[in-house]
Amino acid sequence: MLYFMSSEVIADTYSRKIMLLKTLDSIIDFSKASSQLSIVLYLI
C-alpha cells in the first residue's frame, strides 16, 4: 500500500513537471511569435 501511494505521488509529480514544461514551451513559442511580429511591424 505504501509503495502504491509513493508511486502515485511520483506519477503526480511527473505529470506536473510535464504540464510545467508544456506551459514553458508555449510561453517560449508565444515570445518567439511576438518578437517576430514586432520585427514585421517594425519593417512595415
N, C-alpha and C positions, 0 to 999 in steps of 0.2 A: 504493500500500500504506500509506504513511504517512497519507494522507488518510482512508483507510478506518479505520485504527486510531484516529485522532483523533475521527472521527465516532462510533465505538463508545464511546469514553470519554465523549463528550458525552452520548450516549444513556443511558449507565450513570449519570452524574451526575444527569441529568434524572429518571430513574426513581427514584433515591434521594431526590431532592427531593420527588417525588410521594408516596413512601412516608412521608417525614417529615411532609408536610402532612396526609396521612390520619391518621397517628398523633396529631398535634397536634389535629386535628379531633375524633377520638374521645375524646381526653383532655378537651377542652373540653366535648363532649357529656356525658361522664361527670360532670364537675364541675357542670354545669348540673343534671343529673338528681339528683345527690346533694344539691345545695343546695335543690332543690325538695322532695326527700324530707325533708330536715331541717326545712324550713318546715312541711310537712304534719305531721310528728311533733311539732313544737313546738305547732301548733294543736290537736292531739289532747290 
